[in-house]
Amino acid sequence: PGGEGCERGVDRSWCSPCGPRRDNSRRRAIDGRSSRRSSTMATARGLHRLGAAVSALLCLSLVPARGQNEPKITSSEDIVLKLPNPPIALICNLTSAPNLTNGSYWMKDDKVVPGSRSSFSANSTELKIKKPKTDSSGEYQCVFTFENSPPVNASIYVKASPEIVGHKRSENKNEGQSALMYCKSVGYPYPVWTWYKKENDELRELNNATGRYFITNKDNYTELIIENLHIKDDPGDYLCNASNYIGYHHATTILRVRSYLAPLWPFLGVVAEILILVIIIVVYEKRKRPDEVPDDDEPVSGPLKTNSTNNHKDKNLRQRNTN
């Protein structure tokens, strides 16, 4: 019965001889297809990984070849100035290059050093400083240029202790105004700036935490701003200090604070001078002696000259003339 039902196709799910056999064959076919697909995908993944590995090996093999063609520069060592310092020389040698150079020049602090350009195709360059000073310190760069390649450079550092070359010696302000003090230095490396105020022969360090002091530092420049000046607390000596690992230097600025009436002092002085002059004149007039000014009622002492006397003199003169 099972076979008949299987042949007739009435209910194949309940046919024991044929139904399970066909289902198993379909499953085996599906499993075969999936296995072939998975093997194909595995093969593709393997090929992809193999290609990536080959490209990585090619890149690694090309890196040393490129590095060998890059230009290299050997330079002299860094110099620390100790004034007075003898003349110094900065030297750079181009050890390897893809092609010949078409010139070289020197730079200091991102600016071309005057007179350092050379158009000769040389693999070495030298910069001489005959009289080095503190402002001669900084970062120097030797630069080689090429026709078909980018320029190459190397750095040499000339170091020196900081030296303050500009600051305010004094600052005069009125109470309630703002005062600005600054300091500027030369030397390399750039210094660490610190501000102090002298109080009872001691130095008190200033910072921005007070709310009235504002300190700004940038490389070789610093400034101190004091807002809302107080006539009792703020006048005095202020000291800026520049230091690096080679040495230090400081400078002093005197701050004077005047009262609110300071702008009126010239006017008040003129008024006071006028009042004093008026008082002197009045006192002088009052203290004059009375005999210096004659009165009309006062009798005149001594003989009085009359017209008759004058006429008598005229007659005598006429008689002398006629004789």
C-alpha positions as CSV (number, residue, x, y, z in Angstrom):
1,P,0.0,0.0,0.0
2,G,2.7,2.3,0.7
3,G,4.2,1.7,-2.7
4,E,0.9,2.3,-4.5
5,G,0.3,5.4,-2.7
6,C,3.8,6.5,-3.5
7,E,3.3,5.8,-7.2
8,R,-0.1,7.4,-7.4
9,G,1.2,10.4,-5.6
10,V,-1.8,10.5,-3.2
11,D,0.1,11.4,0.0
12,R,3.8,11.3,-0.4
13,S,4.5,12.5,3.1
14,W,3.1,9.3,4.5
15,C,4.8,7.0,2.0
16,S,7.6,5.2,3.7
17,P,9.4,3.7,0.7
18,C,9.6,6.8,-1.6
19,G,8.9,9.9,0.4
20,P,11.9,9.9,2.6
21,R,14.3,8.8,-0.2
22,R,13.4,11.8,-2.4
23,D,13.7,14.2,0.6
24,N,17.2,12.9,1.4
25,S,18.3,13.2,-2.2
26,R,17.2,16.8,-2.3
27,R,19.0,17.6,0.9
28,R,22.2,16.0,-0.4
29,A,21.9,18.1,-3.6
30,I,21.4,21.3,-1.6
31,D,24.3,20.4,0.7
32,G,26.5,19.8,-2.3
33,R,25.7,23.1,-3.8
34,S,26.3,25.0,-0.5
35,S,29.6,23.2,0.0
36,R,30.7,24.2,-3.5
37,R,29.7,27.8,-2.9
38,S,31.6,27.9,0.4
39,S,34.7,26.4,-1.2
40,T,34.5,29.0,-3.9
41,M,34.2,31.8,-1.4
42,A,37.1,30.5,0.6
43,T,39.2,30.3,-2.5
44,A,38.3,34.0,-3.3
45,R,39.1,35.1,0.2
46,G,42.5,33.3,0.1
47,L,43.3,34.9,-3.2
48,H,42.4,38.4,-1.8
49,R,44.6,37.8,1.2
50,L,47.4,36.6,-0.9
51,G,47.2,39.7,-3.1
52,A,47.2,42.0,-0.1
53,A,50.2,40.3,1.3
54,V,52.1,40.6,-2.0
55,S,51.3,44.3,-2.3
56,A,52.5,44.9,1.3
57,L,55.7,43.1,0.5
58,L,56.2,45.2,-2.6
59,C,55.7,48.4,-0.6
60,L,58.2,47.3,2.0
61,S,60.7,46.4,-0.6
62,L,60.4,49.9,-2.2
63,V,60.8,51.9,1.0
64,P,64.5,51.4,1.4
65,A,65.1,52.3,-2.2
66,R,63.3,55.6,-1.8
67,G,65.1,56.3,1.5
68,Q,68.5,55.8,-0.2
69,N,67.7,58.5,-2.8
70,E,66.6,61.1,-0.3
71,P,69.2,63.8,0.3
72,K,71.0,63.9,3.7
73,I,72.7,66.8,5.5
74,T,75.4,66.6,8.2
75,S,75.8,69.8,10.2
76,S,78.0,71.1,13.0
77,E,77.0,70.8,16.6
78,D,75.0,73.4,18.6
79,I,76.9,76.3,20.1
80,V,76.5,77.9,23.5
81,L,77.8,81.5,23.6
82,K,79.8,82.7,26.6
83,L,80.4,86.4,26.1
84,P,82.9,87.7,25.1
85,N,82.8,84.8,22.6
86,P,85.4,84.2,19.7
87,P,84.2,84.1,16.1
88,I,82.0,81.0,15.3
89,A,81.3,79.1,12.1
90,L,78.2,77.1,11.2
91,I,78.8,74.3,8.6
92,C,76.5,72.0,6.6
93,N,77.5,69.2,4.2
94,L,75.2,67.5,1.7
95,T,76.3,63.9,1.9
96,S,73.8,62.4,-0.6
97,A,71.4,63.9,-3.2
98,P,69.4,62.7,-6.2
99,N,71.0,65.4,-8.4
100,L,73.3,68.4,-8.2
101,T,72.3,71.5,-6.3
102,N,71.7,74.9,-7.9
103,G,72.5,76.9,-4.7
104,S,72.2,77.3,-1.0
105,Y,71.4,79.9,1.7
106,W,71.0,80.4,5.4
107,M,68.0,81.3,7.5
108,K,67.7,82.6,11.1
109,D,64.3,82.6,12.9
110,D,62.5,82.0,9.5
111,K,64.3,84.9,7.8
112,V,67.0,84.8,5.2
113,V,70.4,85.9,6.5
114,P,71.6,88.8,4.4
115,G,74.5,87.9,2.1
116,S,74.2,84.1,2.7
117,R,72.8,83.2,-0.7
118,S,75.1,81.2,-3.1
119,S,74.3,80.1,-6.6
120,F,77.2,77.7,-6.9
121,S,76.6,74.0,-7.2
122,A,78.4,73.0,-4.0
123,N,77.7,70.3,-1.5
124,S,78.8,72.3,1.5
125,T,78.0,75.8,2.9
126,E,79.4,77.8,5.8
127,L,78.2,80.8,7.8
128,K,80.7,82.8,9.8
129,I,79.8,85.1,12.7
130,K,82.9,87.3,13.5
131,K,81.5,89.1,16.6
132,P,78.8,87.0,18.1
133,K,76.5,88.7,20.6
134,T,73.5,87.7,22.6
135,D,71.1,88.7,19.8
136,S,73.2,86.4,17.5
137,S,71.6,83.4,19.2
138,G,68.7,81.5,17.7
139,E,67.8,78.8,15.3
140,Y,69.9,78.7,12.1
141,Q,68.9,76.6,9.0
142,C,71.1,75.8,6.0
143,V,69.0,75.2,2.9
144,F,70.1,73.4,-0.3
145,T,68.0,73.9,-3.4
146,F,67.6,71.7,-6.5
147,E,66.2,72.1,-10.0
148,N,63.8,69.2,-10.1
149,S,63.5,68.4,-6.4
150,P,62.2,70.2,-3.3
151,P,64.8,72.0,-1.1
152,V,66.2,70.3,2.0
153,N,67.5,71.9,5.2
154,A,69.1,71.2,8.6
155,S,69.0,73.2,11.8
156,I,71.8,74.4,14.1
157,Y,71.0,76.1,17.4
158,V,73.1,78.9,18.8
159,K,72.2,79.3,22.5
160,A,72.9,82.1,24.9
161,S,71.7,83.4,28.3
162,P,68.8,85.9,28.1
163,E,69.5,89.7,28.1
164,I,66.8,92.3,28.6
165,V,67.2,95.0,26.0
166,G,64.0,97.0,26.4
167,H,61.7,97.9,29.3
168,K,59.9,100.8,30.8
169,R,62.1,102.6,33.4
170,S,59.1,104.4,35.0
171,E,55.4,104.6,34.7
172,N,53.3,107.6,36.0
173,K,49.5,107.1,36.3
174,N,46.6,108.5,38.3
175,E,44.6,106.6,40.8
176,G,41.9,104.4,39.2
177,Q,43.7,104.2,35.9
178,S,45.5,101.2,34.4
179,A,49.3,100.8,34.1
180,L,51.2,98.8,31.5
181,M,54.8,97.6,32.0
182,Y,56.8,95.4,29.6
183,C,60.2,93.8,29.1
184,K,61.8,92.5,25.9
185,S,64.9,90.2,25.7
186,V,67.3,88.5,23.3
187,G,68.8,85.1,23.8
188,Y,67.9,81.4,23.0
189,P,66.1,79.3,24.1
190,Y,63.3,81.7,24.8
191,P,63.2,82.5,28.5
192,V,60.7,81.8,31.2
193,W,59.2,85.1,32.5
194,T,58.4,86.0,36.1
195,W,57.2,89.3,37.6
196,Y,57.9,90.4,41.1
197,K,57.2,93.5,43.3
198,K,59.6,94.7,46.0
199,E,58.0,94.9,49.4
200,N,60.1,95.6,52.5
201,D,63.3,94.5,50.8
202,E,61.7,91.3,49.7
203,L,60.3,90.1,46.3
204,R,56.7,89.0,46.0
205,E,55.8,87.0,42.9
206,L,52.8,88.3,40.9
207,N,50.3,86.2,39.0
208,N,46.9,86.5,37.3
209,A,45.0,85.1,40.4
210,T,44.6,88.5,42.0
211,G,42.0,89.8,39.5
212,R,43.9,93.1,38.9
213,Y,47.2,91.8,37.6
214,F,47.3,90.5,34.0
215,I,50.5,88.9,32.8
216,T,51.1,88.0,29.1
217,N,54.2,86.1,28.0
218,K,55.2,85.3,24.4
219,D,58.7,84.1,23.4
220,N,61.1,87.0,24.2
221,Y,58.4,89.5,25.3
222,T,56.3,89.9,28.5
223,E,53.9,92.6,29.8
224,L,52.2,93.3,33.1
225,I,48.9,95.2,33.2
226,I,47.6,96.5,36.6
227,E,44.0,97.7,36.5
228,N,42.2,100.1,38.9
229,L,45.4,101.5,40.5
230,H,45.4,102.1,44.3
231,I,47.5,105.0,45.6
232,K,48.4,103.1,48.8
233,D,49.1,99.5,47.4
234,D,50.4,99.8,43.9
235,P,53.3,102.3,43.8
236,G,56.7,100.8,44.0
237,D,59.4,98.9,42.1
238,Y,58.4,96.1,39.8
239,L,60.9,93.6,38.5
240,C,60.7,91.3,35.4
241,N,63.0,88.3,35.4
242,A,64.0,86.2,32.3
243,S,65.7,82.9,32.8
244,N,66.6,79.8,30.8
245,Y,68.9,76.8,31.6
246,I,72.0,78.9,30.6
247,G,71.4,82.0,32.8
248,Y,69.0,84.8,33.8
249,H,68.6,88.6,33.7
250,H,66.2,91.1,35.2
251,A,65.2,94.7,35.0
252,T,63.2,97.1,37.3
253,T,60.3,99.5,36.5
254,I,59.2,102.3,39.0
255,L,55.5,102.8,39.2
256,R,54.1,106.1,40.6
257,V,50.4,106.6,41.3
258,R,49.0,110.1,41.8
259,S,45.7,111.1,43.5
260,Y,42.5,112.2,41.7
261,L,43.4,115.9,42.3
262,A,46.6,115.6,40.3
263,P,45.2,117.1,37.1
264,L,43.9,120.1,39.1
265,W,47.3,120.9,40.7
266,P,48.6,123.3,37.9
267,F,45.3,125.3,38.0
268,L,45.4,125.4,41.8
269,G,49.0,126.6,41.7
270,V,48.1,129.5,39.3
271,V,45.2,130.5,41.6
272,A,47.4,130.4,44.7
273,E,50.0,132.6,43.0
274,I,47.4,135.2,42.1
275,L,46.0,135.3,45.6
276,I,49.4,135.7,47.1
277,L,50.2,138.6,44.7
278,V,46.9,140.4,45.6
279,I,47.6,140.0,49.3
280,I,51.1,141.5,49.0
281,I,49.8,144.5,47.1
282,V,47.0,145.2,49.6
283,V,49.3,144.9,52.6
284,Y,51.9,147.2,51.0
285,E,49.2,149.9,50.3
286,K,48.0,149.8,53.9
287,R,51.4,150.1,55.4
288,K,52.4,153.2,53.5
289,R,53.6,156.1,55.8
290,P,51.2,159.2,55.9
291,D,54.0,161.8,55.3
292,E,54.6,160.3,51.8
293,V,51.2,161.7,50.7
294,P,50.7,165.5,51.5
295,D,47.3,166.8,52.4
296,D,45.7,170.0,51.1
297,D,44.9,171.5,54.6
298,E,48.5,171.1,55.8
299,P,50.5,174.5,55.8
300,V,53.4,174.8,53.6
301,S,56.6,175.7,55.4
302,G,59.2,178.1,54.0
303,P,59.0,181.4,52.0
304,L,56.7,181.5,49.1
305,K,57.8,183.0,45.8
306,T,55.5,185.7,44.4
307,N,55.0,187.2,41.0
308,S,56.5,190.5,42.2
309,T,59.9,189.0,42.8
310,N,59.9,187.5,39.3
311,N,59.0,190.9,37.8
312,H,61.8,192.6,39.6
313,K,64.3,190.1,38.2
314,D,63.0,190.8,34.7
315,K,63.4,194.6,35.1
316,N,67.1,194.2,36.1
317,L,67.8,192.1,33.1
318,R,66.3,194.7,30.7
319,Q,68.3,197.5,32.2
320,R,71.5,195.6,31.8
321,N,70.7,195.0,28.2
322,T,70.1,198.7,27.4
323,N,73.3,199.7,29.0
